[in-house]
Amino acid sequence: MLQFFKKFVSFRLLYVLFGGLFFYLVSITFELVFIPRLEMPPGWCENWVERRIGYRTHSECVQFSDTLQELKYRHNQKMEERQKYKTFGIFLGAIGLTFLMMLLNPSKFFDQTITFESYTGIFVVAVFYGVIIGFLLPVAFQALLPSPSEWLPSEFFEIQKARTELILRQITEMSQQTNPPI
């Protein structure tokens, strides 16, 4: 029984769980602070067009109710792009952290000490761990844990609110410059 417990609570399992939790916390923190999306009011788009991209269709607004809504829409598109970069960065961070941990102490990840003639094997294992702790576990934690607004410090939400207000103010100024009052 004790042998089973030692094997079950190994360094690899703890690394995967705590690494996944770490990258989940990094993900939601970046999401709150650096990716503020703006709310769109009902009726903000007057004309939608569906475009085919490969095997998928993508709806895009081509006629907006006013310039302010168009600028908000463009901002939200930039935030979607930033979301892709965040996800890719977290994945690369998970691979890099795992690769570094394996270089420092490979016996923690492999049952025996291994001399690496090339780094191909260690890199493949690092990518495998990166997928688990950079993608799969953050999604699982997001599904299992309560909403971040319930347990994350309110300062993060205050930062998000301040950034959103600043962006709205800048967008409002830009829309007034492009459409001067008559």
MIZA-184843 format. One line per 5 residues: number of its first residue (from 1); their letters; for each residue x, y, z of N, C-alpha, C. Coordinates in nm, 2 decimals, decimal comma, always signed. Atoms other than C-alpha are relative to their C-alpha. Example, Ala and Ser with C-alpha at 12.3 -4.5 7.8 and 13.67 -1.06 7.14 Angstrom:
<bapas>
1	as	+0,09/-0,12/+0,00/+1,23/-0,45/+0,78/+0,09/+0,12/+0,00; -0,09/-0,11/+0,00/+1,37/-0,11/+0,71/-0,08/+0,11/+0,08
</bapas>
This chain:
<bapas>
1	mlqff	+0,08/-0,12/+0,00/+0,00/+0,00/+0,00/+0,09/+0,13/+0,00; -0,09/-0,11/-0,01/+0,28/+0,24/+0,09/+0,07/+0,02/-0,13; -0,07/-0,01/+0,13/+0,46/+0,16/-0,23/-0,09/+0,06/-0,11; +0,10/-0,06/+0,09/+0,14/+0,24/-0,43/-0,01/+0,15/+0,02; +0,02/-0,14/-0,03/+0,10/+0,57/-0,25/+0,12/+0,08/-0,04
6	kkfvs	-0,12/-0,07/+0,05/+0,47/+0,66/-0,32/+0,00/+0,02/-0,15; +0,00/-0,01/+0,15/+0,42/+0,58/-0,69/-0,11/+0,09/-0,04; +0,11/-0,09/+0,04/+0,09/+0,76/-0,71/+0,03/+0,15/+0,02; -0,03/-0,14/-0,03/+0,21/+1,08/-0,54/+0,15/+0,02/-0,04; -0,14/-0,02/+0,05/+0,53/+1,10/-0,75/+0,02/+0,15/-0,04
11	frlly	-0,04/-0,13/+0,04/+0,71/+1,41/-0,86/-0,08/+0,04/-0,13; +0,07/-0,02/+0,13/+0,55/+1,38/-1,21/-0,14/+0,04/+0,02; +0,14/-0,03/-0,02/+0,20/+1,38/-1,08/-0,02/+0,14/+0,07; +0,01/-0,13/-0,07/+0,26/+1,68/-0,84/+0,04/+0,11/-0,10; -0,04/-0,10/+0,10/+0,44/+1,86/-1,12/-0,11/+0,04/-0,10
16	vlfgg	+0,11/-0,02/+0,10/+0,15/+1,81/-1,36/-0,11/+0,08/+0,07; +0,11/-0,07/-0,07/-0,11/+1,92/-1,10/+0,03/+0,15/+0,04; -0,04/-0,13/-0,04/+0,08/+2,22/-0,96/+0,03/+0,09/-0,12; -0,03/-0,07/+0,13/+0,20/+2,32/-1,31/-0,12/+0,04/-0,07; +0,13/-0,04/+0,06/-0,15/+2,31/-1,44/-0,07/+0,11/+0,07
21	lffyl	+0,06/-0,11/-0,08/-0,28/+2,52/-1,15/+0,07/+0,13/-0,02; -0,07/-0,12/+0,02/+0,00/+2,77/-1,20/-0,03/+0,06/-0,13; +0,03/-0,06/+0,13/-0,07/+2,81/-1,57/-0,15/+0,04/-0,01; +0,14/-0,04/+0,00/-0,44/+2,83/-1,50/-0,01/+0,14/+0,07; +0,00/-0,13/-0,06/-0,38/+3,12/-1,26/+0,06/+0,11/-0,09
26	vsitf	-0,06/-0,09/+0,09/-0,15/+3,29/-1,51/-0,10/+0,04/-0,11; +0,09/-0,02/+0,11/-0,41/+3,25/-1,78/-0,11/+0,09/+0,04; +0,11/-0,09/-0,04/-0,70/+3,41/-1,58/+0,05/+0,13/+0,04; -0,06/-0,13/-0,04/-0,47/+3,69/-1,45/+0,02/+0,08/-0,13; -0,03/-0,07/+0,13/-0,36/+3,78/-1,81/-0,14/+0,04/-0,06
31	elvfi	+0,13/-0,02/+0,06/-0,72/+3,75/-1,92/-0,07/+0,13/+0,06; +0,06/-0,11/-0,07/-0,84/+4,00/-1,66/+0,07/+0,13/-0,03; -0,08/-0,12/+0,01/-0,56/+4,25/-1,69/+0,03/+0,05/-0,14; -0,06/-0,04/+0,13/-0,44/+4,25/-2,05/-0,10/-0,02/-0,12; +0,09/+0,03/+0,11/-0,75/+4,14/-2,25/-0,14/+0,05/+0,03
36	prlem	+0,14/-0,05/-0,04/-1,04/+4,37/-2,17/-0,09/+0,01/-0,13; +0,10/-0,01/+0,12/-1,33/+4,32/-2,41/-0,11/+0,10/+0,04; +0,10/-0,10/-0,02/-1,60/+4,58/-2,45/-0,14/-0,06/-0,04; +0,13/+0,05/+0,02/-1,97/+4,51/-2,43/-0,06/+0,07/-0,12; +0,07/-0,05/+0,12/-2,17/+4,56/-2,75/-0,15/+0,01/+0,03
41	ppgwc	+0,14/-0,01/-0,03/-2,52/+4,70/-2,72/-0,08/-0,07/-0,11; +0,08/+0,06/+0,10/-2,81/+4,54/-2,90/-0,02/+0,09/-0,12; +0,02/-0,08/+0,12/-2,85/+4,65/-3,26/+0,13/+0,08/-0,05; -0,12/-0,07/+0,04/-2,48/+4,76/-3,30/+0,04/-0,03/-0,14; -0,04/+0,03/+0,14/-2,45/+4,59/-3,64/-0,13/+0,00/-0,08
46	enwve	+0,12/+0,00/+0,09/-2,69/+4,66/-3,92/+0,01/-0,10/-0,12; -0,01/+0,10/+0,11/-2,55/+4,42/-4,18/+0,11/-0,10/+0,02; -0,10/+0,11/-0,02/-2,37/+4,09/-4,14/+0,03/-0,07/-0,13; -0,04/+0,08/+0,11/-2,18/+3,90/-4,40/+0,07/-0,12/+0,05; -0,07/+0,12/-0,04/-2,07/+3,54/-4,38/+0,11/-0,03/-0,10
51	rrigy	-0,11/+0,03/+0,09/-1,73/+3,46/-4,52/+0,05/-0,14/+0,03; -0,04/+0,14/-0,01/-1,59/+3,12/-4,58/+0,16/+0,01/+0,01; -0,14/+0,01/-0,03/-1,24/+3,06/-4,43/+0,03/-0,15/+0,01; -0,03/+0,14/+0,00/-1,13/+2,71/-4,53/-0,13/-0,08/+0,01; +0,12/+0,08/-0,01/-1,40/+2,47/-4,41/-0,10/+0,07/+0,10
56	rthse	+0,08/-0,07/-0,10/-1,55/+2,72/-4,16/-0,06/+0,12/-0,06; +0,05/-0,13/+0,04/-1,78/+3,01/-4,21/+0,02/+0,10/+0,12; -0,02/-0,11/-0,10/-1,72/+3,34/-4,02/-0,09/+0,11/-0,03; +0,08/-0,12/+0,01/-1,97/+3,61/-3,96/+0,07/+0,13/+0,03; -0,06/-0,12/-0,02/-1,85/+3,96/-3,99/-0,09/+0,12/-0,03
61	cvqfs	+0,08/-0,12/+0,02/-2,02/+4,30/-3,95/+0,06/+0,09/-0,10; -0,05/-0,09/+0,10/-1,99/+4,52/-4,25/-0,06/+0,14/+0,00; +0,07/-0,13/-0,01/-2,23/+4,80/-4,16/-0,04/+0,02/+0,15; +0,02/-0,03/-0,14/-2,23/+4,95/-3,81/-0,10/+0,10/+0,02; +0,10/-0,10/-0,03/-2,49/+5,16/-3,64/+0,06/+0,14/+0,02
66	dtlqe	-0,07/-0,13/-0,01/-2,23/+5,43/-3,57/+0,15/-0,03/+0,01; -0,15/+0,02/-0,01/-1,85/+5,48/-3,56/+0,05/-0,05/+0,13; -0,04/+0,05/-0,13/-1,83/+5,42/-3,19/-0,01/-0,16/+0,00; +0,02/+0,15/+0,00/-1,97/+5,06/-3,24/+0,11/-0,07/-0,09; -0,10/+0,06/+0,08/-1,73/+5,00/-3,52/+0,14/-0,01/+0,07
71	lkyrh	-0,13/+0,00/-0,07/-1,43/+5,10/-3,31/+0,00/-0,10/+0,12; +0,01/+0,10/-0,11/-1,55/+4,88/-3,02/+0,02/-0,14/-0,06; -0,01/+0,13/+0,07/-1,58/+4,59/-3,27/+0,14/-0,03/-0,04; -0,14/+0,01/+0,04/-1,23/+4,65/-3,40/+0,09/-0,03/+0,12; -0,07/+0,03/-0,13/-1,10/+4,66/-3,04/-0,02/-0,14/+0,04
76	nqkme	+0,03/+0,14/-0,04/-1,27/+4,33/-2,96/+0,07/-0,10/-0,09; -0,08/+0,09/+0,09/-1,11/+4,17/-3,27/+0,14/+0,00/+0,04; -0,14/+0,00/-0,04/-0,77/+4,28/-3,15/+0,01/-0,08/+0,13; -0,01/+0,08/-0,12/-0,85/+4,13/-2,81/-0,01/-0,15/-0,03; +0,01/+0,14/+0,04/-0,94/+3,80/-2,98/+0,14/-0,05/-0,05
81	erqky	-0,13/+0,03/+0,05/-0,60/+3,81/-3,15/+0,10/-0,01/+0,12; -0,09/+0,00/-0,12/-0,43/+3,89/-2,82/-0,03/-0,13/+0,08; +0,04/+0,12/-0,07/-0,62/+3,59/-2,67/+0,08/-0,12/-0,06; -0,08/+0,11/+0,07/-0,45/+3,36/-2,93/+0,14/+0,01/+0,04; -0,14/-0,01/-0,04/-0,11/+3,50/-2,84/+0,02/-0,04/+0,14
86	ktfgi	-0,01/+0,04/-0,14/-0,18/+3,45/-2,47/+0,00/-0,16/+0,01; +0,00/+0,15/+0,00/-0,27/+3,08/-2,53/+0,13/-0,06/-0,05; -0,12/+0,05/+0,06/+0,03/+3,02/-2,75/+0,12/+0,03/+0,10; -0,11/-0,03/-0,09/+0,26/+3,20/-2,49/-0,01/-0,09/+0,12; +0,01/+0,09/-0,12/+0,12/+2,99/-2,20/+0,05/-0,14/-0,04
91	flgai	-0,04/+0,13/+0,05/+0,18/+2,67/-2,41/+0,16/+0,00/-0,01; -0,14/-0,01/+0,01/+0,54/+2,78/-2,49/+0,07/+0,01/+0,14; -0,05/-0,01/-0,14/+0,59/+2,87/-2,12/+0,00/-0,13/+0,07; +0,00/+0,13/-0,06/+0,48/+2,53/-2,01/+0,10/-0,10/-0,06; -0,10/+0,08/+0,06/+0,71/+2,36/-2,26/+0,14/+0,04/+0,05
96	gltfl	-0,13/-0,05/-0,04/+1,00/+2,58/-2,16/+0,03/-0,04/+0,15; -0,02/+0,04/-0,15/+0,95/+2,52/-1,78/+0,02/-0,15/+0,01; -0,02/+0,14/+0,00/+0,92/+2,15/-1,84/+0,14/-0,04/-0,05; -0,13/+0,03/+0,06/+1,23/+2,14/-2,06/+0,11/+0,04/+0,10; -0,10/-0,05/-0,10/+1,43/+2,34/-1,80/+0,00/-0,10/+0,12
101	mmlln	+0,01/+0,09/-0,11/+1,31/+2,11/-1,52/+0,07/-0,14/-0,04; -0,06/+0,13/+0,05/+1,41/+1,80/-1,73/+0,15/+0,01/-0,02; -0,14/-0,02/+0,01/+1,75/+1,95/-1,80/+0,07/+0,00/+0,13; -0,06/-0,02/-0,13/+1,82/+2,03/-1,44/+0,00/-0,14/+0,08; +0,00/+0,12/-0,07/+1,71/+1,69/-1,30/-0,09/-0,10/-0,08
106	pskff	+0,08/+0,09/+0,08/+1,60/+1,43/-1,56/-0,05/-0,12/+0,07; +0,05/+0,12/-0,08/+1,57/+1,15/-1,30/-0,13/+0,02/+0,06; +0,13/-0,03/-0,05/+1,26/+1,32/-1,17/-0,11/-0,04/-0,10; +0,10/+0,03/+0,11/+1,08/+1,26/-1,50/+0,01/-0,14/-0,05; -0,03/+0,14/+0,05/+1,24/+0,93/-1,60/+0,04/-0,09/+0,11
111	dqtit	-0,03/+0,09/-0,11/+1,28/+0,63/-1,38/+0,14/-0,03/+0,02; -0,14/+0,01/-0,01/+1,65/+0,62/-1,44/+0,07/+0,12/-0,05; -0,07/-0,11/+0,05/+1,91/+0,87/-1,50/+0,04/-0,03/-0,15; -0,02/+0,02/+0,14/+1,95/+0,92/-1,87/+0,10/+0,10/-0,05; -0,09/-0,10/+0,06/+2,23/+1,08/-2,06/-0,06/+0,03/-0,14
116	fesyt	+0,06/-0,03/+0,13/+2,08/+1,26/-2,35/+0,10/+0,03/-0,11; -0,09/-0,02/+0,11/+2,27/+1,23/-2,67/-0,05/+0,11/-0,09; +0,06/-0,11/+0,07/+2,03/+1,46/-2,84/-0,12/+0,04/+0,08; +0,11/-0,05/-0,08/+1,76/+1,67/-2,70/-0,14/-0,03/-0,06; +0,12/+0,03/+0,06/+1,49/+1,53/-2,93/-0,10/-0,07/+0,09
121	gifvv	+0,08/+0,07/-0,10/+1,35/+1,29/-2,67/-0,05/+0,09/+0,11; +0,04/-0,09/-0,11/+1,34/+1,54/-2,39/-0,09/+0,11/-0,05; +0,09/-0,10/+0,06/+1,18/+1,80/-2,62/-0,14/-0,06/-0,02; +0,13/+0,06/+0,03/+0,90/+1,56/-2,72/-0,07/-0,02/+0,13; +0,07/+0,02/-0,14/+0,83/+1,47/-2,35/-0,04/+0,14/+0,05
126	avfyg	+0,03/-0,14/-0,05/+0,84/+1,85/-2,27/-0,13/+0,05/-0,07; +0,12/-0,04/+0,08/+0,58/+1,91/-2,55/-0,12/-0,07/+0,06; +0,11/+0,08/-0,05/+0,36/+1,63/-2,41/-0,04/+0,06/+0,14; +0,03/-0,06/-0,13/+0,38/+1,78/-2,06/-0,06/+0,14/-0,02; +0,05/-0,13/+0,03/+0,33/+2,13/-2,21/-0,15/+0,00/-0,04
131	viigf	+0,14/+0,01/+0,04/+0,00/+2,02/-2,37/-0,09/-0,03/+0,12; +0,08/+0,03/-0,11/-0,12/+1,88/-2,04/-0,01/+0,12/+0,10; +0,01/-0,11/-0,10/-0,02/+2,17/-1,81/-0,03/+0,13/-0,06; +0,03/-0,13/+0,06/-0,06/+2,45/-2,06/-0,14/+0,01/-0,06; +0,13/+0,00/+0,06/-0,39/+2,34/-2,22/-0,11/-0,07/+0,08
136	llpva	+0,11/+0,09/-0,05/-0,58/+2,05/-2,07/-0,03/+0,03/+0,15; +0,03/-0,03/-0,14/-0,54/+2,12/-1,70/-0,06/+0,14/+0,03; +0,07/-0,13/-0,02/-0,63/+2,49/-1,72/-0,14/+0,00/-0,04; +0,15/+0,01/+0,04/-0,95/+2,40/-1,90/-0,07/-0,08/+0,10; +0,06/+0,08/-0,10/-1,02/+2,14/-1,64/-0,02/+0,08/+0,13
141	fqall	+0,02/-0,08/-0,12/-0,96/+2,38/-1,35/-0,11/+0,11/-0,03; +0,10/-0,10/+0,03/-1,18/+2,64/-1,53/-0,14/-0,06/+0,02; +0,13/+0,06/-0,01/-1,46/+2,39/-1,54/-0,03/-0,05/+0,14; +0,03/+0,06/-0,13/-1,42/+2,25/-1,19/-0,01/+0,11/+0,11; +0,00/-0,10/-0,10/-1,34/+2,56/-0,99/-0,11/+0,11/-0,02
146	pspse	+0,10/-0,10/+0,02/-1,59/+2,84/-0,92/+0,06/+0,12/-0,08; -0,04/-0,11/+0,09/-1,57/+3,16/-1,13/+0,10/+0,08/+0,07; -0,11/-0,08/-0,06/-1,26/+3,37/-1,07/-0,05/+0,12/+0,08; +0,05/-0,12/-0,07/-1,48/+3,66/-0,96/-0,04/-0,03/+0,14; +0,04/+0,04/-0,14/-1,58/+3,46/-0,65/+0,12/-0,01/+0,09
151	wlpse	-0,11/+0,03/-0,09/-1,23/+3,39/-0,52/+0,13/+0,08/-0,03; -0,12/-0,08/+0,03/-0,98/+3,62/-0,70/-0,01/+0,13/+0,07; +0,00/-0,13/-0,07/-0,88/+3,94/-0,52/-0,07/+0,11/-0,09; +0,07/-0,10/+0,07/-1,10/+4,23/-0,62/+0,09/+0,10/-0,08; -0,09/-0,10/+0,07/-0,80/+4,44/-0,73/+0,01/-0,03/-0,14
156	ffeiq	-0,01/+0,04/+0,14/-0,78/+4,24/-1,05/-0,12/+0,05/-0,08; +0,12/-0,04/+0,07/-1,13/+4,33/-1,14/-0,01/+0,15/+0,00; -0,01/-0,15/+0,00/-1,07/+4,70/-1,04/+0,09/+0,04/-0,12; -0,10/-0,03/+0,11/-0,77/+4,70/-1,28/-0,07/-0,02/-0,14; +0,07/+0,03/+0,12/-0,99/+4,54/-1,55/-0,10/+0,11/-0,03
161	karte	+0,10/-0,10/+0,01/-1,26/+4,80/-1,49/+0,06/+0,13/-0,04; -0,08/-0,12/+0,03/-1,01/+5,09/-1,50/+0,05/-0,01/-0,15; -0,05/+0,01/+0,14/-0,86/+4,96/-1,83/-0,11/+0,01/-0,10; +0,12/+0,00/+0,08/-1,20/+4,91/-1,98/-0,05/+0,15/-0,02; +0,04/-0,14/+0,00/-1,30/+5,27/-1,89/+0,09/+0,09/-0,08
166	lilrq	-0,10/-0,08/+0,08/-0,98/+5,41/-2,03/-0,01/-0,03/-0,15; +0,02/+0,03/+0,14/-1,03/+5,22/-2,36/-0,12/+0,06/-0,05; +0,13/-0,06/+0,04/-1,39/+5,33/-2,38/+0,02/+0,15/-0,02; -0,02/-0,14/+0,01/-1,28/+5,69/-2,32/+0,08/+0,03/-0,13; -0,08/-0,02/+0,12/-1,01/+5,67/-2,60/-0,08/-0,03/-0,12
171	items	+0,08/+0,04/+0,12/-1,25/+5,50/-2,84/-0,11/+0,11/-0,02; +0,10/-0,11/+0,01/-1,52/+5,77/-2,77/+0,07/+0,13/-0,06; -0,07/-0,11/+0,06/-1,26/+6,04/-2,84/+0,03/-0,02/-0,15; -0,03/+0,03/+0,14/-1,16/+5,87/-3,16/-0,12/+0,01/-0,09; +0,13/-0,01/+0,08/-1,52/+5,84/-3,28/-0,05/+0,14/-0,01
176	qqtnp	+0,04/-0,14/+0,01/-1,58/+6,21/-3,20/+0,09/+0,07/-0,10; -0,10/-0,06/+0,10/-1,27/+6,30/-3,41/-0,04/-0,03/-0,14; +0,04/+0,04/+0,14/-1,39/+6,10/-3,71/-0,14/+0,05/-0,04; +0,13/-0,05/+0,03/-1,75/+6,22/-3,68/-0,02/+0,12/+0,09; +0,02/-0,12/-0,08/-1,75/+6,58/-3,56/-0,15/+0,03/+0,01
181	pi	+0,14/-0,03/-0,02/-2,08/+6,70/-3,41/-0,04/+0,11/-0,10; +0,05/-0,10/+0,10/-2,30/+6,90/-3,66/-0,06/+0,12/+0,07
</bapas>
